Amino acid sequence: MIKINTEFITLGQLLKMTDWIASGGEAKVAVKQLRITVNDEPENRRGRKLYPGDHICIENRQYTIGR
């Protein structure tokens, strides 16, 4: 569970929080190279907004956004 204190976070922020990337600048390339789904739908936009309750799968690792 990834806990947030804001209304949403972006997919790029999640990648950095979970150590998939070291800096925000790497997000553009990472979303094209990694297999990412949000709520079982393929996703490749680093700016995709993630809200509490969203389920994200990155290379078979599961994450859920919560408060």
Secondary structure, DSSP 8 states (H G I E B T S, - for coil): -EE-SSS-EEHHHHHHHTTS-SSGGGHHHHHHHS-EEETTEE---TT-EE-TT-EEEETTEEEEEE-
